[in-house]
Amino acid sequence: MDRQRLDKWLWHARFVKTRSLAARLCEGGIRVDGVLVGKPGATVRPGQVLTFALGRHVRVIELVAVGERRGPAEEARLLYRDLAP
């Protein structure tokens, strides 16, 4: 498995608490490699860069791996690399 739905990946990586919140975040606009994506079902893969607003912060992250499950925070942090300064 080298691809995953964007909303599912955001949930596995623990950026949001529920899949429905992840879907709403996607519909609000997330940039994948600089291209605006507005669908939760968009597929993402390792190596891509996501840019999105989360609260008052803009997150810039690189996908490192796709998630198998929603595990503890330590496991979730292995799915991405934070590129924000």
C-alpha positions as CSV (number, residue, x, y, z in Angstrom):
1,M,0.0,0.0,0.0
2,D,1.8,3.1,-1.2
3,R,-1.2,5.4,-1.6
4,Q,-4.0,6.5,0.8
5,R,-7.0,8.8,0.8
6,L,-6.1,12.3,2.1
7,D,-8.7,12.4,4.8
8,K,-7.8,9.0,6.1
9,W,-4.1,9.9,6.1
10,L,-4.8,13.1,8.1
11,W,-6.7,11.1,10.6
12,H,-4.0,8.4,10.9
13,A,-1.3,11.1,11.3
14,R,-3.4,12.6,14.2
15,F,-3.9,16.1,12.7
16,V,-7.6,15.8,13.4
17,K,-9.6,13.8,15.9
18,T,-12.2,12.3,13.5
19,R,-12.5,11.3,9.8
20,S,-15.4,13.8,9.4
21,L,-13.2,16.6,10.6
22,A,-10.5,15.5,8.2
23,A,-13.0,15.6,5.4
24,R,-14.0,19.1,6.3
25,L,-10.4,20.2,6.4
26,C,-9.9,18.7,2.9
27,E,-13.0,20.6,1.6
28,G,-11.6,23.8,3.1
29,G,-8.6,23.4,0.9
30,I,-5.3,21.6,1.2
31,R,-2.4,22.0,-1.2
32,V,-0.7,18.9,-2.4
33,D,2.6,19.7,-4.0
34,G,1.3,23.2,-4.6
35,V,-2.0,22.2,-6.2
36,L,-5.2,23.0,-4.4
37,V,-7.2,19.8,-3.6
38,G,-10.7,20.1,-2.3
39,K,-11.8,16.5,-2.1
40,P,-11.3,14.2,0.9
41,G,-10.9,11.2,-1.5
42,A,-7.8,12.6,-3.2
43,T,-5.0,10.1,-3.0
44,V,-1.6,11.0,-1.4
45,R,1.7,9.1,-1.4
46,P,5.1,9.4,0.3
47,G,7.2,12.2,-0.9
48,Q,4.4,14.6,-1.5
49,V,4.2,18.0,0.4
50,L,1.0,19.1,2.1
51,T,0.2,22.7,3.0
52,F,-2.9,23.5,5.1
53,A,-4.2,25.8,7.8
54,L,-4.8,24.1,11.1
55,G,-6.2,26.5,13.7
56,R,-4.1,29.7,13.6
57,H,-1.0,27.9,12.1
58,V,-0.1,26.9,8.6
59,R,1.3,23.4,8.4
60,V,3.8,22.4,5.8
61,I,4.6,18.7,6.0
62,E,6.2,16.0,3.8
63,L,4.5,12.6,3.8
64,V,7.0,9.9,4.8
65,A,4.7,6.9,4.9
66,V,1.0,5.9,4.7
67,G,-0.7,4.8,7.8
68,E,-1.9,1.3,8.5
69,R,-3.9,2.3,11.5
70,R,-4.6,5.2,13.9
71,G,-2.0,4.5,16.5
72,P,-0.4,6.5,19.3
73,A,1.1,9.9,18.7
74,E,4.6,8.5,18.6
75,E,3.6,6.2,15.8
76,A,1.7,9.0,14.0
77,R,4.8,11.3,14.0
78,L,6.6,8.7,11.9
79,L,4.2,9.3,9.0
80,Y,5.4,12.8,8.2
81,R,8.3,15.3,8.5
82,D,7.5,18.9,9.5
83,L,8.9,21.4,7.0
84,A,7.7,24.6,8.7
85,P,10.4,26.9,10.0
